[in-house]
Amino acid sequence: MLIGEVSRRSGVSARMLRHYESLGLVRPSARTGSGYREYSAQDIRRIFHVESLRTLGLSLHEIGRALDDPGFTPSALVGDLIRQTRERIAAETELLTRLRRIHAADPADWEGVLQVVALLHALGSKSADARQRAALSSGDEIPVPVEALVEAALSETDPNVAGALRWALARSEAGALALLAEGLGSPVAAVRERAVQALAEMPGDEAAAHLRDALANPDAVVRGYAALALGTRGEADTVPALIDMIVEGRNDIDAADALSVLANDTGTADRIATRLVDRLAHGTSEEPARGRLTQALAGIPGTTASRALVELSHDENRAVALTAAYLLQLRDAR
């Protein structure tokens, strides 16, 4: 079969077939009397083998080794191809993400593009100062894309930078809320904690709705941050979670402060005091937990809390009794 017919049937151009021949990959078995290349059935099969290996990403040099070296083992080469392909996909994915974020910032000119690129680079810097400056500068002239801010906030370990990123997110568009809510379901505990902390500083009803959902999160830390945020916003449904935090000693001082905020309403104050007394009577026998519950009564106004402190001043646990007596003195002095 002559080269033109081979090219037509195989889909490989005559120029590429000549290139294969120059490399020694596929040599026609014969020549016609006029000197034209003539390919045998075996030659054509080899052409298809070459093309098949090219689809796997092998170089022509690697294809030559694969077809001609009897000691060649494909497993090592295929393993390298897998690694190279993964690296290439990761690089392309990173590039796509960067381009999408630049597009989301909607820069007006190339100067704006360069500013966005610089901010994105700074957010990923190894320098905490650079990351913090990028977070604090977001939204001034060129906004940092919200996806980049959320990604940075969910991965940031430096507390100062994390605070700056949460501040930037609180000023950002509403699209951040859905992304942060997704972070609450992360398999990484630290990411879940950062997500709920960021949500706690986001204003508005939608943020509050996500925090209410977080009250049912299986992660106790997430539930705690959500309860603190909602409690300081005056949501009485958080009382059980806040009392649990006091019993368990998790951010118990903040939880007691949140209960004090909720107790500004007289009816709510009595319900909080009743729940605290109930936990003291039936919920726990551990001395530290009972002490924390007693101290929490200090911030709860009303007769129910006062009566509870009077009873606790005679508690068989001396530390609890002394704490209650001291708190009663403070109440009487007001």
Kinemage of the C-alpha trace (Angstrom):
@kinemage 1
@onewidth
@group {chain A} dominant
@subgroup {mainchain}
@vectorlist {calphas} color= white
{ca met a 1} P 0.000 0.000 0.000
{ca leu a 2} L 1.450 3.360 -1.024
{ca ile a 3} L 1.916 6.249 1.411
{ca gly a 4} L -1.079 8.230 0.146
{ca glu a 5} L -3.455 5.333 0.679
{ca val a 6} L -1.948 4.587 4.106
{ca ser a 7} L -2.428 8.217 5.080
{ca arg a 8} L -6.045 8.197 3.926
{ca arg a 9} L -6.920 5.004 5.787
{ca ser a 10} L -4.985 5.646 8.977
{ca gly a 11} L -5.637 9.367 9.349
{ca val a 12} L -1.902 9.998 9.775
{ca ser a 13} L -0.573 12.624 7.373
{ca ala a 14} L 2.046 11.666 4.802
{ca arg a 15} L 4.348 14.246 6.385
{ca met a 16} L 4.026 12.545 9.786
{ca leu a 17} L 4.619 9.131 8.222
{ca arg a 18} L 7.855 10.442 6.739
{ca his a 19} L 8.764 11.848 10.163
{ca tyr a 20} L 8.129 8.435 11.732
{ca glu a 21} L 10.421 6.930 9.117
{ca ser a 22} L 13.175 9.455 9.840
{ca leu a 23} L 13.016 8.513 13.519
{ca gly a 24} L 13.023 4.821 12.748
{ca leu a 25} L 9.576 4.293 14.244
{ca val a 26} L 7.851 2.978 11.112
{ca arg a 27} L 9.836 2.080 8.024
{ca pro a 28} L 8.037 0.906 4.897
{ca ser a 29} L 8.996 -2.691 4.154
{ca ala a 30} L 9.546 -2.124 0.460
{ca arg a 31} L 9.807 0.312 -2.412
{ca thr a 32} L 8.122 0.122 -5.762
{ca gly a 33} L 10.106 0.043 -8.960
{ca ser a 34} L 9.571 3.789 -9.200
{ca gly a 35} L 10.958 4.291 -5.673
{ca tyr a 36} L 7.658 4.937 -3.894
{ca arg a 37} L 7.267 3.741 -0.312
{ca glu a 38} L 5.216 0.593 0.008
{ca tyr a 39} L 3.756 -0.382 3.389
{ca ser a 40} L 2.913 -3.957 4.332
{ca ala a 41} L 0.030 -5.030 6.608
{ca gln a 42} L 2.571 -5.374 9.443
{ca asp a 43} L 3.810 -1.814 8.817
{ca ile a 44} L 0.253 -0.496 9.018
{ca arg a 45} L -0.334 -2.362 12.280
{ca arg a 46} L 2.787 -0.694 13.676
{ca ile a 47} L 1.439 2.710 12.613
{ca phe a 48} L -1.731 2.057 14.594
{ca his a 49} L 0.359 0.910 17.589
{ca val a 50} L 2.314 4.176 17.448
{ca glu a 51} L -0.872 6.235 17.272
{ca ser a 52} L -2.441 4.300 20.159
{ca leu a 53} L 0.575 4.949 22.395
{ca arg a 54} L 0.573 8.621 21.453
{ca thr a 55} L -2.952 8.912 22.833
{ca leu a 56} L -1.556 7.864 26.229
{ca gly a 57} L 0.802 10.832 26.227
{ca leu a 58} L 4.019 8.965 25.383
{ca ser a 59} L 6.686 10.840 23.499
{ca leu a 60} L 7.869 9.416 20.171
{ca his a 61} L 11.140 8.436 21.837
{ca glu a 62} L 9.240 6.529 24.542
{ca ile a 63} L 7.070 4.878 21.891
{ca gly a 64} L 10.181 3.669 20.077
{ca arg a 65} L 11.495 2.103 23.289
{ca ala a 66} L 8.126 0.533 24.060
{ca leu a 67} L 7.901 -1.116 20.624
{ca asp a 68} L 11.533 -2.137 20.080
{ca asp a 69} L 13.100 -2.828 23.486
{ca pro a 70} L 12.309 -6.451 24.492
{ca gly a 71} L 13.216 -5.697 28.114
{ca phe a 72} L 10.967 -2.671 28.335
{ca thr a 73} L 8.378 -2.889 31.140
{ca pro a 74} L 5.351 -0.651 30.710
{ca ser a 75} L 4.346 -0.459 34.382
{ca ala a 76} L 7.040 2.065 35.382
{ca leu a 77} L 6.359 4.274 32.385
{ca val a 78} L 2.591 4.158 32.900
{ca gly a 79} L 3.145 5.081 36.551
{ca asp a 80} L 5.202 8.096 35.470
{ca leu a 81} L 2.490 9.074 33.011
{ca ile a 82} L -0.111 8.958 35.779
{ca arg a 83} L 2.034 11.193 37.986
{ca gln a 84} L 2.727 13.641 35.156
{ca thr a 85} L -0.933 13.756 34.195
{ca arg a 86} L -1.988 14.465 37.767
{ca glu a 87} L 0.565 17.262 38.013
{ca arg a 88} L -0.625 18.700 34.720
{ca ile a 89} L -4.279 18.534 35.786
{ca ala a 90} L -3.447 20.186 39.121
{ca ala a 91} L -1.563 22.979 37.350
{ca glu a 92} L -4.367 23.499 34.836
{ca thr a 93} L -6.978 23.467 37.617
{ca glu a 94} L -5.017 26.070 39.556
{ca leu a 95} L -4.752 28.220 36.439
{ca leu a 96} L -8.479 27.869 35.751
{ca thr a 97} L -9.297 28.869 39.334
{ca arg a 98} L -7.059 31.929 39.095
{ca leu a 99} L -8.620 32.977 35.787
{ca arg a 100} L -12.152 32.529 37.145
{ca arg a 101} L -11.312 34.681 40.130
{ca ile a 102} L -9.825 37.414 37.980
{ca his a 103} L -12.943 37.289 35.804
{ca ala a 104} L -15.176 37.522 38.897
{ca ala a 105} L -13.364 40.705 39.985
{ca asp a 106} L -14.365 42.236 36.633
{ca pro a 107} L -11.294 44.487 36.237
{ca ala a 108} L -11.781 47.403 33.875
{ca asp a 109} L -8.315 47.277 32.309
{ca trp a 110} L -5.005 45.414 32.363
{ca glu a 111} L -3.853 47.483 35.325
{ca gly a 112} L -6.854 46.122 37.208
{ca val a 113} L -5.976 42.582 36.156
{ca leu a 114} L -2.455 43.013 37.513
{ca gln a 115} L -3.810 44.367 40.802
{ca val a 116} L -6.091 41.351 41.225
{ca val a 117} L -3.214 39.000 40.409
{ca ala a 118} L -1.039 40.766 43.002
{ca leu a 119} L -3.761 40.477 45.662
{ca leu a 120} L -4.325 36.800 44.930
{ca his a 121} L -0.589 36.199 45.105
{ca ala a 122} L -0.399 38.043 48.435
{ca leu a 123} L -3.246 35.963 49.899
{ca gly a 124} L -1.198 32.852 49.176
{ca ser a 125} L 2.065 34.329 50.447
{ca lys a 126} L 4.155 32.579 53.104
{ca ser a 127} L 4.341 35.920 54.917
{ca ala a 128} L 1.554 36.454 57.432
{ca asp a 129} L 2.014 40.232 57.122
{ca ala a 130} L 1.508 40.059 53.357
{ca arg a 131} L -1.625 37.945 53.761
{ca gln a 132} L -3.008 40.327 56.365
{ca arg a 133} L -2.360 43.390 54.180
{ca ala a 134} L -4.103 41.674 51.266
{ca ala a 135} L -7.142 40.905 53.418
{ca leu a 136} L -7.349 44.454 54.810
{ca ser a 137} L -6.984 46.017 51.351
{ca ser a 138} L -9.725 43.910 49.786
{ca gly a 139} L -12.643 45.872 48.474
{ca asp a 140} L -10.902 49.259 48.406
{ca glu a 141} L -10.414 49.710 44.673
{ca ile a 142} L -10.113 46.185 43.294
{ca pro a 143} L -12.213 43.655 45.218
{ca val a 144} L -10.695 40.291 46.070
{ca pro a 145} L -12.942 37.576 44.589
{ca val a 146} L -15.105 36.121 47.363
{ca glu a 147} L -14.056 32.540 46.566
{ca ala a 148} L -10.430 33.479 47.195
{ca leu a 149} L -11.316 35.159 50.487
{ca val a 150} L -13.297 32.149 51.701
{ca glu a 151} L -10.547 29.729 50.674
{ca ala a 152} L -7.986 31.846 52.510
{ca ala a 153} L -10.171 32.161 55.613
{ca leu a 154} L -10.800 28.407 55.805
{ca ser a 155} L -7.090 27.608 55.580
{ca glu a 156} L -5.562 30.433 57.639
{ca thr a 157} L -3.758 29.433 60.849
{ca asp a 158} L -2.419 32.812 61.968
{ca pro a 159} L -5.030 34.388 64.321
{ca asn a 160} L -4.327 37.975 63.232
{ca val a 161} L -4.627 37.145 59.550
{ca ala a 162} L -7.728 35.046 60.231
{ca gly a 163} L -9.366 38.021 61.953
{ca ala a 164} L -8.566 40.287 59.007
{ca leu a 165} L -10.015 37.746 56.577
{ca arg a 166} L -13.227 37.434 58.603
{ca trp a 167} L -13.485 41.222 58.603
{ca ala a 168} L -13.066 41.246 54.826
{ca leu a 169} L -15.696 38.535 54.420
{ca ala a 170} L -18.168 40.480 56.574
{ca arg a 171} L -17.835 43.334 54.053
{ca ser a 172} L -18.083 41.076 51.007
{ca glu a 173} L -21.016 40.033 48.868
{ca ala a 174} L -23.585 37.485 50.052
{ca gly a 175} L -22.008 34.730 47.956
{ca ala a 176} L -19.556 34.121 50.782
{ca leu a 177} L -22.293 32.744 53.025
{ca ala a 178} L -23.034 29.665 50.934
{ca leu a 179} L -19.335 28.873 50.596
{ca leu a 180} L -18.789 29.202 54.349
{ca ala a 181} L -21.814 27.012 55.006
{ca glu a 182} L -20.232 24.344 52.814
{ca gly a 183} L -17.156 24.582 55.024
{ca leu a 184} L -19.255 23.441 57.994
{ca gly a 185} L -19.426 20.005 56.375
{ca ser a 186} L -15.674 19.686 55.831
{ca pro a 187} L -14.050 16.453 57.055
{ca val a 188} L -11.327 18.627 58.633
{ca ala a 189} L -12.249 19.863 62.115
{ca ala a 190} L -10.114 23.016 61.834
{ca val a 191} L -11.875 24.029 58.609
{ca arg a 192} L -15.290 23.546 60.229
{ca glu a 193} L -14.229 25.739 63.145
{ca arg a 194} L -12.939 28.502 60.873
{ca ala a 195} L -16.128 28.375 58.808
{ca val a 196} L -18.436 28.823 61.800
{ca gln a 197} L -16.232 31.578 63.237
{ca ala a 198} L -16.480 33.453 59.950
{ca leu a 199} L -20.248 32.938 59.781
{ca ala a 200} L -20.543 34.244 63.335
{ca glu a 201} L -19.155 37.598 62.185
{ca met a 202} L -21.326 37.855 59.074
{ca pro a 203} L -24.296 40.210 59.385
{ca gly a 204} L -27.848 39.614 58.270
{ca asp a 205} L -30.635 37.066 58.432
{ca glu a 206} L -29.074 34.628 55.980
{ca ala a 207} L -25.977 34.280 58.131
{ca ala a 208} L -28.191 33.746 61.175
{ca ala a 209} L -30.079 31.016 59.312
{ca his a 210} L -26.837 29.168 58.578
{ca leu a 211} L -25.861 29.492 62.240
{ca arg a 212} L -29.209 28.008 63.308
{ca asp a 213} L -28.528 25.050 61.055
{ca ala a 214} L -25.104 24.754 62.679
{ca leu a 215} L -26.756 24.224 66.080
{ca ala a 216} L -27.508 20.681 64.870
{ca asn a 217} L -23.984 20.079 63.550
{ca pro a 218} L -22.398 16.846 64.865
{ca asp a 219} L -19.266 18.821 65.778
{ca ala a 220} L -19.632 20.188 69.329
{ca val a 221} L -17.190 23.016 68.590
{ca val a 222} L -19.293 24.170 65.638
{ca arg a 223} L -22.454 24.010 67.739
{ca gly a 224} L -20.761 26.049 70.440
{ca tyr a 225} L -19.639 28.887 68.177
{ca ala a 226} L -23.073 28.997 66.553
{ca ala a 227} L -24.777 29.154 69.958
{ca leu a 228} L -22.493 31.983 71.116
{ca ala a 229} L -23.135 34.021 67.981
{ca leu a 230} L -26.893 33.533 68.062
{ca gly a 231} L -27.084 34.016 71.813
{ca thr a 232} L -25.456 37.427 71.601
{ca arg a 233} L -28.001 38.250 68.884
{ca gly a 234} L -30.785 37.500 71.344
{ca glu a 235} L -31.979 34.097 70.104
{ca ala a 236} L -33.351 32.216 73.126
{ca asp a 237} L -33.271 28.828 71.370
{ca thr a 238} L -29.548 28.736 72.065
{ca val a 239} L -29.969 28.464 75.855
{ca pro a 240} L -29.641 24.634 76.048
{ca ala a 241} L -26.481 24.661 73.928
{ca leu a 242} L -24.972 27.495 75.981
{ca ile a 243} L -25.638 25.656 79.228
{ca asp a 244} L -24.062 22.524 77.757
{ca met a 245} L -20.946 24.574 77.031
{ca ile a 246} L -20.820 25.767 80.642
{ca val a 247} L -21.159 22.216 81.946
{ca glu a 248} L -18.470 20.924 79.586
{ca gly a 249} L -16.124 23.863 80.201
{ca arg a 250} L -15.955 24.861 76.518
{ca asn a 251} L -15.824 28.663 76.210
{ca asp a 252} L -17.883 28.646 79.399
{ca ile a 253} L -17.195 32.304 80.231
{ca asp a 254} L -18.377 33.417 76.781
{ca ala a 255} L -21.401 31.134 77.116
{ca ala a 256} L -22.285 32.677 80.486
{ca asp a 257} L -21.934 36.165 78.957
{ca ala a 258} L -24.296 35.144 76.138
{ca leu a 259} L -26.826 33.921 78.719
{ca ser a 260} L -26.562 37.293 80.457
{ca val a 261} L -27.420 39.026 77.185
{ca leu a 262} L -30.427 36.784 76.708
{ca ala a 263} L -31.502 37.367 80.320
{ca asn a 264} L -32.273 41.022 79.626
{ca asp a 265} L -35.815 39.813 79.005
{ca thr a 266} L -37.495 38.995 82.346
{ca gly a 267} L -39.337 35.927 81.120
{ca thr a 268} L -36.219 34.560 79.454
{ca ala a 269} L -34.155 35.282 82.592
{ca asp a 270} L -36.461 33.115 84.693
{ca arg a 271} L -36.318 30.286 82.143
{ca ile a 272} L -32.517 30.450 82.060
{ca ala a 273} L -32.281 30.416 85.838
{ca thr a 274} L -34.647 27.448 86.002
{ca arg a 275} L -32.565 25.511 83.485
{ca leu a 276} L -29.351 26.280 85.333
{ca val a 277} L -30.848 25.109 88.626
{ca asp a 278} L -32.172 21.964 86.965
{ca arg a 279} L -28.711 21.115 85.634
{ca leu a 280} L -27.247 21.716 89.067
{ca ala a 281} L -29.789 19.401 90.638
{ca his a 282} L -29.927 16.637 88.059
{ca gly a 283} L -27.494 17.261 85.228
{ca thr a 284} L -24.075 16.942 86.799
{ca ser a 285} L -22.333 15.933 90.008
{ca glu a 286} L -18.820 17.066 89.041
{ca glu a 287} L -17.564 19.883 91.245
{ca pro a 288} L -16.002 22.056 88.495
{ca ala a 289} L -19.168 21.903 86.375
{ca arg a 290} L -21.397 22.748 89.355
{ca gly a 291} L -19.120 25.677 90.166
{ca arg a 292} L -19.371 27.020 86.620
{ca leu a 293} L -23.169 26.693 86.629
{ca thr a 294} L -23.320 28.566 89.934
{ca gln a 295} L -21.137 31.347 88.562
{ca ala a 296} L -23.375 31.583 85.497
{ca leu a 297} L -26.282 32.512 87.772
{ca ala a 298} L -24.418 35.722 88.632
{ca gly a 299} L -25.365 37.281 85.318
{ca ile a 300} L -29.026 36.282 85.478
{ca pro a 301} L -31.314 38.892 87.065
{ca gly a 302} L -34.608 38.151 88.801
{ca thr a 303} L -36.012 36.351 91.821
{ca thr a 304} L -35.605 32.848 90.391
{ca ala a 305} L -31.814 33.245 90.151
{ca ser a 306} L -31.677 34.898 93.577
{ca arg a 307} L -33.622 32.081 95.239
{ca ala a 308} L -31.376 29.545 93.546
{ca leu a 309} L -28.271 31.278 94.908
{ca val a 310} L -29.749 31.339 98.413
{ca glu a 311} L -30.293 27.571 98.258
{ca leu a 312} L -26.846 26.981 96.786
{ca ser a 313} L -25.233 29.007 99.582
{ca his a 314} L -26.125 26.035 101.795
{ca asp a 315} L -24.947 23.417 99.319
{ca glu a 316} L -23.057 20.465 100.726
{ca asn a 317} L -20.237 21.243 98.312
{ca arg a 318} L -18.246 23.943 100.107
{ca ala a 319} L -16.859 25.529 96.934
{ca val a 320} L -20.344 25.846 95.435
{ca ala a 321} L -21.737 27.220 98.711
{ca leu a 322} L -18.984 29.834 99.031
{ca thr a 323} L -19.389 30.904 95.396
{ca ala a 324} L -23.163 31.292 95.834
{ca ala a 325} L -22.746 33.260 99.064
{ca tyr a 326} L -20.257 35.601 97.439
{ca leu a 327} L -22.556 36.166 94.452
{ca leu a 328} L -25.442 36.954 96.796
{ca gln a 329} L -23.333 39.591 98.497
{ca leu a 330} L -22.611 41.170 95.129
{ca arg a 331} L -26.314 41.172 94.238
{ca asp a 332} L -27.229 42.773 97.575
{ca ala a 333} L -24.591 45.451 97.055
{ca arg a 334} L -26.114 46.585 93.741
